């Protein structure tokens, strides 16, 4: 069987790295990415499979084009794009500023769209099984206080997935999303380590545990596989049950 050629944005640590690792275990050929130089991730993954690193800032159209052009040049073919590089903004509503909006939307939305555009241009008409996976969030569906920029940027991913799925269907490219709940990564660790925060979050998660990056990797492999060949335009929430929970009528203890 030919190996899948997979490129993953923002994949030197956290969820993106775990997705890369899950594809590496399947023997996929990889290109990983960050805006910063990588000293470790590609070397570690390179012990499992062919893995290249491309430094590119995914918050600009030129960065997105650079990443896809280089990934295609290194692998000679692209089957899967995982749009993962994202950032979080948590600020009091009255302190919101334009540059916070631009920073989050450029990376969380614009980068995803233009990486998808550049990727789809590399997929050959006769190619089978190409797909794009966009990492959204439970915040694509439900809002958090003081998170209006992040929430709305992740809400946009819900429609980006559907819109890309419709626009790229006739090229045989499937597009799906993953919406993680709370996952312990360098992005969330600082917040999780604040006094009382971890316990408060765990109490609200039906499965009673904070997610791990590896909980997301297997789902990405599945969505990119032939087992998912009739799935397009969908978001898969991997959240320990957060989104499923309704208010409880049990009296307070
Ligand atoms: P993280 O900060 O731990 O890792 C982000 C990765 O992206 C790193 O490899 C970083 O180097 C890279 N990156 C950052 N800015 C970049 C840029 N401009 N260009 C290219 N690469 C860049 O983040 P994470 O927690 O692993 O989150 C990954 C994705 O998952 C994000 O889209 C985030 O919104 C989403 N998400 C995370 C959680 C969570 O609880 N951690 C929950 C829901 C959704």
Boltz pocket constraint, residues with backbone or C-beta under 6 A from the ligand:
constraints:
  - pocket:
      binder: B
      contacts: [[A, 9], [A, 10], [A, 11], [A, 12], [A, 13], [A, 14], [A, 15], [A, 16], [A, 33], [A, 34], [A, 35], [A, 36], [A, 56], [A, 57], [A, 58], [A, 59], [A, 83], [A, 84], [A, 85], [A, 86], [A, 87], [A, 88], [A, 107], [A, 135], [A, 136], [A, 137], [A, 138], [A, 179], [A, 180], [A, 181], [A, 182], [A, 183], [A, 184], [A, 185], [A, 186], [A, 187], [A, 188]]
      max_distance: 6.0
